[in-house]
Amino acid sequence: MRIGVAAIGDPALRSTWSGIPAAIMAAATSLGHEPVAVGPLNAAGFRCAGRAARGARVFGQHVQFDRIGVLRRAAAREVRRGVEHDSLSAVISVTSLALSDRVSVGAPLALWTDAIVPLMVDYYPQFTGLPNWNVQGMMRAEREALASVDLIALASQWALDGLRTHYPEVSTPALVVPFGPSLSPEPGYQRTESESESPMVLSVGVDWHRKGMDTLVEAAGIARDALPDLRVEIVGCTPPPGSALPPWVRIHGRLDPSSPTQREQLEHLFRSASAFALLSRAECAGLVLAEAASYGLLSVGTRTGGIPSMVNDGVTGLLVEVGDARAAADAVVRVCSSSGLAAPDPSAVPTFAAGLTTILGALSYQSASGQPRTG
């Protein structure tokens, strides 16, 4: 099968949306399908929308312009042209911005994403403080998009529950299909003892505050009463200017997995870590938790968003409340000592290939039963 993967950015690039579209394309290849990148979609239009939003913030206004109908319909027409030009058997879109019930794409279409607009409002920073007219407009656009697809695949139970709560009128079949790791060790990998001489907690994230790196540093400071040699390695972001960090915290900045050297450095950190932590204040999926599990690492996460779908509390890790540094410290001590917890089995971690198989199977079932709704 020729499977289209649609995204606003270039789906083939690992820099697009945490590498998820690229991981789906790689999964399609591993399953014997031929992946086709559909995108970047309406790139100029979405860039202009982004600039307009940034300009509005200069004047104290928080707005989102990228979900207006004209942009979505233009992107959906590009998806349709891709289907016609490349003779695609199905399309997996990671964004509802490319969907519109006014434009038939002509092939079975699934949305595979991690959240819906109502869950993002006043949760993620860029969706905080939006005027009501903007929120209602985005929800109307999203409702239209959700009605245009044959299947809605959501990465967590949190997202599926949100869909049912906020869009009860949407009749499109929906199910939970977890994201897998976009970075993982070779097949058959089994974790041995950490290469590190002292306990080390790894965290990976692109936003210091939203990812709770400040809470992690505070928690690790408390945990050092029990683990005096504990170290923290942080990848993907840097603290605010002027921040003073203790010497046992090391900042790596962004490591690009598409660079062989930087990928090797990131893999070494996963292999060397004693445990993983993601103490986010807001998190739709927490893809890095799947990556940590694929390396056999126990994780400490927060009870927010999609994280509870990624960490089996009390089994493959521990969950704490957002901002509770003391509880996080206790959890770090437990996961570093593996006290009463079983390290994740890398072979049991959900994968993008398994998720794609589920989605294609559901689309095939609908097609065979005469249920597809492609326009």
CORGI-V710988 format. One record per residue. RES is the residue in one letter. PSI is psi as a letter, one per 40 degrees, with the letter a starting at -180 (none if undefined). OMEGA is omega in whole degrees, -180 to 180 (NA if undefined). Layout:
# CORGI-V710988
res: <RES:RES>
psi: <PSI:PSI>
omega: <OMEGA:OMEGA>
This chain:
# CORGI-V710988
res: <M:R:I:G:V:A:A:I:G:D:P:A:L:R:S:T:W:S:G:I:P:A:A:I:M:A:A:A:T:S:L:G:H:E:P:V:A:V:G:P:L:N:A:A:G:F:R:C:A:G:R:A:A:R:G:A:R:V:F:G:Q:H:V:Q:F:D:R:I:G:V:L:R:R:A:A:A:R:E:V:R:R:G:V:E:H:D:S:L:S:A:V:I:S:V:T:S:L:A:L:S:D:R:V:S:V:G:A:P:L:A:L:W:T:D:A:I:V:P:L:M:V:D:Y:Y:P:Q:F:T:G:L:P:N:W:N:V:Q:G:M:M:R:A:E:R:E:A:L:A:S:V:D:L:I:A:L:A:S:Q:W:A:L:D:G:L:R:T:H:Y:P:E:V:S:T:P:A:L:V:V:P:F:G:P:S:L:S:P:E:P:G:Y:Q:R:T:E:S:E:S:E:S:P:M:V:L:S:V:G:V:D:W:H:R:K:G:M:D:T:L:V:E:A:A:G:I:A:R:D:A:L:P:D:L:R:V:E:I:V:G:C:T:P:P:P:G:S:A:L:P:P:W:V:R:I:H:G:R:L:D:P:S:S:P:T:Q:R:E:Q:L:E:H:L:F:R:S:A:S:A:F:A:L:L:S:R:A:E:C:A:G:L:V:L:A:E:A:A:S:Y:G:L:L:S:V:G:T:R:T:G:G:I:P:S:M:V:N:D:G:V:T:G:L:L:V:E:V:G:D:A:R:A:A:A:D:A:V:V:R:V:C:S:S:S:G:L:A:A:P:D:P:S:A:V:P:T:F:A:A:G:L:T:T:I:L:G:A:L:S:Y:Q:S:A:S:G:Q:P:R:T:G>
psi: <i:h:h:h:h:h:i:d:a:h:d:e:h:e:e:h:g:e:e:d:d:d:d:d:d:d:d:d:d:d:e:e:i:h:i:h:h:g:i:h:h:f:d:d:d:d:d:d:d:d:d:d:d:d:d:d:d:d:e:e:h:h:i:h:e:e:e:i:d:d:d:d:d:d:d:d:d:d:d:d:d:d:d:d:d:e:f:i:d:i:h:h:h:e:h:e:e:e:i:h:e:e:h:h:e:e:i:h:h:i:h:h:a:e:i:i:d:d:d:d:h:f:d:i:d:e:e:h:e:i:i:d:d:d:d:d:d:d:d:d:d:d:d:d:d:d:e:e:i:d:h:h:h:i:e:i:d:d:d:d:d:d:d:d:d:d:g:d:e:h:e:h:h:i:i:h:h:i:i:a:h:e:h:i:i:i:i:e:h:h:h:a:i:i:e:i:d:i:h:h:h:i:i:h:i:e:h:d:d:d:e:f:d:d:d:d:d:d:d:d:d:d:d:e:d:d:g:d:e:h:i:h:h:h:h:e:i:i:i:i:h:e:h:h:i:i:e:e:h:h:h:e:a:h:h:h:e:e:h:d:d:d:d:d:d:d:d:d:d:d:d:e:i:d:i:i:h:g:f:i:d:h:h:d:d:f:d:d:d:d:d:d:d:d:e:f:h:i:i:h:i:i:g:i:b:e:d:e:e:d:h:g:h:e:c:e:a:i:i:i:i:h:e:g:d:d:d:d:d:d:d:d:d:d:d:d:e:f:h:e:i:h:i:i:h:d:e:e:h:i:i:d:d:d:d:d:d:d:d:d:d:d:d:d:d:d:d:d:e:f:e:i:g:f:none>
omega: <172:-174:176:175:-173:178:177:173:179:-177:-176:-177:179:179:-179:175:177:178:-176:178:179:179:177:178:178:178:178:179:-179:180:178:177:176:-180:178:178:175:-176:8:-174:176:-172:-177:-179:-179:175:178:179:178:178:179:179:179:178:179:-180:177:-179:175:-179:176:180:175:-178:-169:180:179:-170:-175:179:-179:-180:177:179:180:177:176:176:-180:178:177:178:-178:-176:-174:179:-176:178:-180:178:173:177:179:-179:175:179:-178:-172:178:-179:177:-178:176:180:173:177:175:-171:177:171:178:-173:-172:-178:174:-174:-177:178:-178:-175:-178:176:174:-176:-176:177:-178:178:179:176:-176:-180:180:180:-179:177:178:-179:176:180:-179:178:177:-179:-179:178:-175:-174:178:-177:174:177:-177:-169:-178:175:176:-179:179:177:179:177:-178:-180:-172:180:-177:-178:180:-175:179:177:-178:180:176:175:-175:169:173:177:173:172:-179:179:180:178:-180:-179:174:-176:172:178:178:177:-177:178:179:-178:-178:176:180:171:-178:180:-172:-175:-173:-176:-176:180:174:180:177:177:180:-180:178:-179:-180:177:177:-177:-180:173:179:-179:-172:-177:-177:176:178:176:-177:-178:169:-178:179:-180:177:179:178:180:177:-180:177:-175:-179:173:179:-178:-179:-174:-177:173:-175:-179:178:174:-178:-178:-178:176:179:179:180:178:179:179:178:-179:-176:-174:172:-179:-180:178:173:-173:-173:170:177:-176:-180:-176:-177:-178:-177:177:174:178:178:-180:180:175:177:-177:167:-176:168:179:179:178:180:175:-176:-176:180:175:-177:-178:177:-172:179:-180:180:180:-178:177:178:178:179:176:-178:-175:-179:177:178:178:178:-180:179:179:-179:-176:178:178:-178:-176:177:-177:178:179:180:174:-178:-178:-178:-179:177:-179:175:179:178:179:179:177:178:-178:-179:177:179:178:179:179:179:179:-179:-178:177:-176:-173:180:-174:174:NA>
